[in-house]
Amino acid sequence: MIIQGTETLTSLIHIISESLLTPVVILLVISIVIVILSFGGLINEYISRKPIKSNDLEDLIRRVSFSTNVNQMKDEIANSDLFDYQKEILTRIADNYDIGPEARKALASELISAHETRLIKKTNKTDILVRVGPILGLLGTLIPLGPGLAALGSGDIATLAESLTIAFDTTVTGLTVGGISFLISKYKKQWYESDLIDVESVAEAVLETINKW
């Protein structure tokens, strides 16, 4: 009775395992498409990115610090080489010059944090694929090996060769997805972290200058 129950469970697991191969392959195909599109987006962003230079950032901070009114400060920000979203954050901070210093500081922190969250979301897909890609590749490797080993036992070399081909292809695809996704996420996070540091530096100058008025 116990042996029969074990055989039944083993057969059920075998059926479930084999039925997962098609969804795994489909997910791998979807993943590689997402990675290709994301890599294209990375290249496009790299070409179009023109972050402010360190010397220009230093000059901007000095000009902001020597501003005598909010309109002059906003003009300095608008005429800088910062990205549009950075200018928007700094302008909103400057527009709230009439509230208390603590409230203004809290507002600045909230605006920067909110945009940091939006930037993080831009790497969510590739962050997930960094882990999911190799997992799908491993599943695509192991699932065909069962039928392949069974075919080897019965002398069916053609089925074994087909199973091994699927196993190798899914492994390579999964590792490729994970590797490229890692590079995309890494470079984007470096860019965004640098951009946020620039915003925080100018925002600090804005807050200090407004506090002196």
C-alpha positions in Angstrom: 0.0 0.0 0.0 2.8 2.4 0.9 4.7 1.6 -2.2 1.6 2.1 -4.4 1.0 5.5 -2.7 4.6 6.5 -3.2 4.4 5.5 -6.9 1.2 7.5 -7.3 2.8 10.6 -5.8 5.9 10.2 -7.9 3.9 9.9 -11.0 1.9 13.0 -10.1 5.1 14.9 -9.5 6.5 13.7 -12.8 3.4 14.9 -14.7 3.5 18.3 -13.0 7.2 18.6 -13.7 6.8 17.9 -17.4 3.8 20.2 -17.7 5.9 23.1 -16.4 8.4 23.0 -19.4 6.1 24.9 -21.8 5.3 27.7 -19.3 9.1 28.0 -18.5 10.0 28.3 -22.1 7.3 30.9 -22.7 8.5 32.9 -19.7 12.1 32.7 -20.9 11.0 34.0 -24.3 9.1 36.9 -22.7 12.1 37.6 -20.5 14.5 37.8 -23.3 12.2 40.2 -25.2 12.0 42.4 -22.1 15.8 42.4 -21.7 16.3 43.3 -25.4 13.9 46.2 -25.1 15.4 47.3 -21.7 18.9 47.1 -23.2 17.8 49.3 -26.1 16.4 51.8 -23.6 19.7 51.8 -21.7 21.6 52.6 -24.9 19.1 55.3 -25.8 19.3 56.8 -22.3 23.1 56.7 -22.4 23.2 58.6 -25.7 20.7 61.2 -24.6 22.0 61.7 -21.0 23.9 64.9 -20.5 24.3 65.2 -16.7 25.6 68.5 -15.3 29.4 68.6 -14.9 30.9 68.9 -11.5 32.3 72.4 -12.2 29.0 73.6 -13.5 27.3 72.1 -10.4 29.7 74.0 -8.2 29.0 77.2 -10.0 25.2 76.6 -9.7 25.4 76.1 -6.0 27.4 79.3 -5.6 24.9 81.3 -7.8 22.0 79.9 -5.8 23.7 80.7 -2.5 24.2 84.3 -3.6 20.7 84.8 -4.8 18.9 87.7 -3.1 15.3 86.6 -3.9 13.3 83.6 -5.0 12.8 84.7 -8.6 16.6 85.1 -9.1 17.1 81.6 -7.5 14.5 80.1 -9.8 16.1 81.7 -12.8 19.5 80.3 -11.9 18.0 76.8 -11.5 16.0 77.1 -14.8 19.1 78.2 -16.7 21.3 75.4 -15.4 22.2 72.1 -17.1 20.2 70.0 -14.7 17.6 67.6 -16.0 14.0 68.8 -16.1 12.9 66.7 -13.2 15.7 68.1 -11.1 14.7 71.6 -11.9 11.1 70.8 -11.1 12.0 69.5 -7.6 14.3 72.5 -6.8 11.7 75.0 -8.1 9.0 73.5 -5.9 11.3 73.8 -2.9 12.0 77.4 -3.8 8.4 78.2 -4.3 7.7 77.3 -0.6 10.1 79.9 0.7 7.2 81.4 2.8 6.8 78.4 5.1 8.8 77.5 8.2 12.3 76.1 7.9 11.5 72.7 9.3 8.4 72.3 7.1 10.5 73.4 4.1 13.2 70.9 4.9 10.6 68.1 5.3 9.0 69.1 2.0 12.4 69.0 0.3 13.1 65.5 1.7 9.7 64.3 0.7 10.0 65.6 -2.9 13.4 64.0 -3.3 12.3 60.7 -1.8 9.2 60.6 -4.0 11.3 60.9 -7.1 13.8 58.4 -5.8 11.0 55.9 -5.6 9.9 56.7 -9.2 13.5 56.1 -10.4 13.7 52.8 -8.5 10.6 51.6 -10.3 12.4 52.1 -13.6 14.7 49.2 -12.7 12.0 46.9 -11.1 11.7 44.7 -14.2 15.4 44.1 -14.6 15.9 43.7 -10.9 13.4 40.9 -11.0 14.9 39.3 -14.1 18.3 39.2 -12.4 16.9 36.5 -10.1 14.1 35.0 -12.2 16.2 34.5 -15.4 18.7 32.0 -13.9 15.8 30.3 -12.0 13.9 29.8 -15.3 17.1 28.6 -17.0 17.7 26.0 -14.2 14.1 24.8 -14.4 14.4 24.5 -18.2 17.6 22.5 -17.7 16.3 20.0 -15.1 12.8 19.4 -16.5 13.9 17.8 -19.8 16.6 15.7 -18.1 14.0 13.3 -16.7 12.6 12.2 -20.0 16.1 12.4 -21.4 17.5 9.9 -18.9 14.5 7.7 -19.4 15.2 7.7 -23.1 18.8 6.9 -22.5 17.8 3.8 -20.5 15.6 2.6 -23.4 18.3 3.4 -26.0 16.4 6.3 -27.6 19.3 8.5 -28.4 17.2 10.9 -30.5 15.0 11.8 -27.5 18.0 12.2 -25.3 19.7 14.5 -27.8 16.5 16.6 -28.0 16.2 16.8 -24.2 19.8 17.9 -23.8 19.4 20.5 -26.5 16.4 22.0 -24.7 18.3 21.9 -21.4 21.4 23.7 -22.8 19.3 26.3 -24.7 17.3 27.2 -21.6 20.4 27.4 -19.4 22.1 29.8 -21.8 19.0 31.9 -22.2 18.3 32.1 -18.5 21.9 33.1 -17.6 21.9 35.7 -20.5 18.7 37.2 -19.2 20.1 37.4 -15.6 23.5 38.8 -16.7 22.2 41.5 -19.0 19.5 42.5 -16.5 22.2 42.9 -13.8 24.2 45.2 -16.0 21.2 47.3 -17.0 20.1 47.7 -13.4 23.6 48.5 -12.2 24.3 51.3 -14.7 20.8 52.8 -14.3 21.1 52.9 -10.5 24.5 54.5 -10.7 23.1 57.2 -13.0 20.1 57.8 -10.8 22.1 57.9 -7.6 24.4 60.5 -9.1 21.4 62.6 -10.3 19.8 62.5 -6.8 23.1 63.5 -5.1 23.2 66.5 -7.4 19.6 67.4 -6.5 20.3 67.0 -2.8 23.4 69.2 -3.1 21.6 72.1 -4.8 18.5 71.6 -2.5 20.7 72.1 0.5 22.0 75.4 -1.0 18.5 76.5 -1.7 17.3 75.8 1.9 20.3 77.5 3.4 19.9 80.6 1.2 16.2 80.9 2.0 16.8 80.5 5.7 19.1 83.6 5.5 16.5 85.9 4.0 
